[in-house]
Amino acid sequence: MVEINTKNALTRKAGEKPPEVLNVKISVQNLNFFYGDKQALFDVTMDIPERRVTAL
């Protein structure tokens, strides 16, 4: 299992420039996913840019 610390990745400090704007190829809104009766994803909304690897 790989653990990724996203605490610092999701915040910006005052005066920091926003991340680069990427060309969105897939937009996901309010995604819920179930394995049988068990809900695995809850209300996920995200944009997936072109030429990037994205995993859930």
Backbone as a chain_set.jsonl record, in Angstrom:
{"seq": "MVEINTKNALTRKAGEKPPEVLNVKISVQNLNFFYGDKQALFDVTMDIPERRVTAL", "coords": {"N": [[0.838, -1.175, 0.0], [0.518, 2.229, -0.782], [1.087, 5.296, 0.741], [0.135, 8.658, 0.592], [0.943, 11.911, 1.437], [-1.266, 14.408, 1.476], [-1.78, 16.797, 2.679], [-0.184, 19.187, 2.478], [-0.256, 19.452, -0.26], [-2.77, 20.29, -0.964], [-3.174, 22.86, -0.139], [-2.583, 26.392, -0.308], [-0.231, 28.968, 0.279], [-0.405, 32.387, 1.419], [-0.057, 34.727, -1.167], [1.044, 32.926, -2.922], [1.16, 31.66, -6.236], [-1.617, 30.415, -8.162], [-2.064, 26.923, -9.137], [-0.947, 25.734, -12.38], [-3.154, 26.146, -15.164], [-4.807, 23.523, -16.638], [-5.647, 21.641, -19.59], [-8.704, 20.302, -19.46], [-9.847, 17.009, -19.835], [-11.596, 15.065, -18.922], [-14.402, 15.388, -16.894], [-15.651, 14.881, -13.722], [-18.501, 14.648, -11.753], [-20.074, 14.597, -8.653], [-19.753, 11.782, -8.129], [-20.586, 8.595, -7.007], [-19.654, 5.439, -5.818], [-20.128, 1.959, -5.607], [-19.295, -1.184, -4.116], [-20.994, -3.842, -4.412], [-23.079, -3.794, -1.68], [-21.542, -2.02, -0.268], [-20.445, 1.251, 0.017], [-17.901, 2.859, -1.704], [-16.836, 5.213, -2.808], [-17.648, 8.598, -2.199], [-19.579, 11.09, -3.344], [-17.695, 12.334, -5.218], [-16.023, 14.879, -6.925], [-14.217, 16.008, -9.622], [-11.731, 17.247, -11.935], [-10.071, 15.886, -14.706], [-7.081, 16.301, -16.207], [-5.654, 16.485, -19.552], [-3.067, 14.261, -20.684], [-2.119, 13.401, -18.189], [-1.647, 11.179, -15.465], [-4.119, 9.791, -13.515], [-5.368, 8.574, -10.503], [-7.677, 6.812, -8.444]], "CA": [[0.0, 0.0, 0.0], [1.255, 3.481, -0.857], [0.432, 6.411, 1.412], [0.557, 9.949, 0.063], [0.568, 13.028, 2.288], [-1.875, 15.446, 0.638], [-2.046, 17.988, 3.48], [0.471, 20.343, 1.875], [-0.569, 19.517, -1.684], [-4.095, 20.858, -1.176], [-3.259, 24.205, 0.418], [-1.664, 27.401, -0.829], [0.109, 30.026, 1.217], [-0.709, 33.732, 0.936], [0.869, 35.223, -2.171], [1.433, 31.869, -3.85], [0.4, 31.618, -7.478], [-2.419, 29.192, -8.307], [-1.444, 25.939, -10.026], [-1.173, 25.976, -13.798], [-4.444, 25.722, -15.695], [-4.59, 22.427, -17.568], [-6.748, 21.326, -20.481], [-9.49, 19.22, -18.866], [-10.373, 16.041, -20.797], [-12.708, 14.362, -18.279], [-14.927, 16.064, -15.718], [-16.485, 13.987, -12.924], [-19.264, 15.411, -10.764], [-20.949, 13.874, -7.728], [-19.616, 10.344, -8.356], [-20.692, 7.648, -5.901], [-19.342, 4.114, -6.349], [-20.419, 0.894, -4.65], [-18.922, -2.588, -4.288], [-22.162, -4.502, -3.823], [-23.783, -2.898, -0.759], [-20.559, -1.156, 0.402], [-20.094, 2.442, -0.745], [-16.452, 3.076, -1.689], [-16.589, 6.625, -3.11], [-18.75, 9.431, -1.756], [-19.756, 12.436, -3.905], [-16.405, 12.795, -5.744], [-16.056, 15.809, -8.046], [-12.839, 16.331, -9.999], [-11.384, 17.374, -13.346], [-8.894, 15.104, -15.07], [-6.456, 16.975, -17.348], [-5.026, 15.65, -20.575], [-1.664, 13.871, -20.529], [-1.784, 13.192, -16.776], [-2.136, 9.929, -14.893], [-4.957, 10.077, -12.355], [-5.85, 7.343, -9.872], [-8.541, 6.953, -7.264]], "C": [[0.883, 1.239, 0.0], [0.453, 4.565, -0.158], [1.01, 7.709, 0.881], [0.06, 11.04, 0.999], [0.037, 14.15, 1.406], [-2.128, 16.74, 1.402], [-1.448, 19.234, 2.829], [0.122, 20.511, 0.405], [-1.883, 20.238, -1.945], [-4.241, 22.271, -0.634], [-2.241, 25.115, -0.25], [-1.413, 28.44, 0.248], [-0.211, 31.372, 0.588], [0.365, 34.192, -0.036], [1.33, 34.189, -3.17], [0.558, 31.916, -5.091], [-0.435, 30.343, -7.529], [-1.723, 28.212, -9.233], [-1.783, 26.233, -11.478], [-2.541, 25.452, -14.226], [-4.186, 24.683, -16.776], [-5.836, 22.201, -18.41], [-7.487, 20.097, -19.944], [-10.054, 18.332, -19.964], [-11.566, 15.279, -20.238], [-13.11, 15.153, -17.039], [-15.883, 15.108, -15.007], [-17.193, 14.835, -11.874], [-20.162, 14.482, -9.969], [-20.937, 12.361, -7.943], [-19.71, 9.582, -7.038], [-20.459, 6.27, -6.494], [-19.525, 3.077, -5.254], [-19.772, -0.41, -5.08], [-20.043, -3.375, -3.622], [-22.925, -3.509, -2.97], [-22.856, -1.884, -0.087], [-20.197, 0.034, -0.481], [-18.609, 2.736, -0.57], [-16.088, 4.532, -1.957], [-17.843, 7.423, -2.78], [-18.675, 10.808, -2.416], [-18.439, 13.049, -4.402], [-16.638, 13.703, -6.949], [-14.614, 16.182, -8.359], [-12.719, 16.491, -11.51], [-10.105, 16.591, -13.591], [-8.283, 15.732, -16.32], [-5.858, 15.995, -18.345], [-3.571, 15.385, -20.218], [-1.205, 13.761, -19.079], [-2.349, 11.85, -16.337], [-2.899, 10.283, -13.623], [-5.493, 8.768, -11.8], [-6.741, 7.688, -8.69], [-8.21, 5.851, -6.293]], "O": [[1.889, 1.287, 0.709], [-0.734, 4.734, -0.435], [2.224, 7.846, 0.737], [-1.128, 11.084, 1.319], [0.8, 14.775, 0.671], [-2.646, 17.695, 0.824], [-2.146, 20.233, 2.653], [0.202, 21.622, -0.119], [-2.091, 20.751, -3.045], [-5.338, 22.827, -0.668], [-1.183, 24.672, -0.696], [-2.304, 28.748, 1.039], [-0.28, 31.489, -0.635], [1.557, 34.061, 0.24], [1.95, 34.538, -4.174], [-0.641, 32.18, -5.006], [-0.022, 29.307, -7.006], [-0.878, 28.613, -10.033], [-2.776, 26.897, -11.775], [-3.021, 24.442, -13.712], [-3.434, 24.933, -17.719], [-6.946, 22.531, -17.993], [-6.956, 18.987, -19.971], [-10.665, 18.823, -20.913], [-12.455, 14.885, -20.993], [-12.261, 15.54, -16.236], [-16.815, 14.587, -15.619], [-16.564, 15.642, -11.189], [-20.912, 13.684, -10.531], [-21.992, 11.727, -7.94], [-19.001, 9.886, -6.079], [-20.999, 5.953, -7.553], [-19.124, 3.292, -4.11], [-19.707, -0.711, -6.272], [-20.041, -3.553, -2.404], [-23.375, -2.481, -3.476], [-23.334, -0.979, 0.597], [-19.702, -0.142, -1.594], [-18.114, 2.85, 0.551], [-15.12, 5.035, -1.386], [-18.96, 6.98, -3.047], [-17.799, 11.606, -2.082], [-18.111, 14.177, -4.033], [-17.36, 13.342, -7.878], [-13.873, 16.618, -7.478], [-13.515, 15.935, -12.268], [-9.174, 16.628, -12.786], [-8.899, 15.702, -17.385], [-5.594, 14.836, -18.025], [-2.928, 16.184, -19.537], [-0.036, 14.0, -18.775], [-3.416, 11.441, -16.795], [-2.384, 10.993, -12.759], [-6.016, 7.942, -12.549], [-6.573, 8.716, -8.034], [-8.813, 5.768, -5.223]]}, "num_chains": 1, "name": "protein.A"}
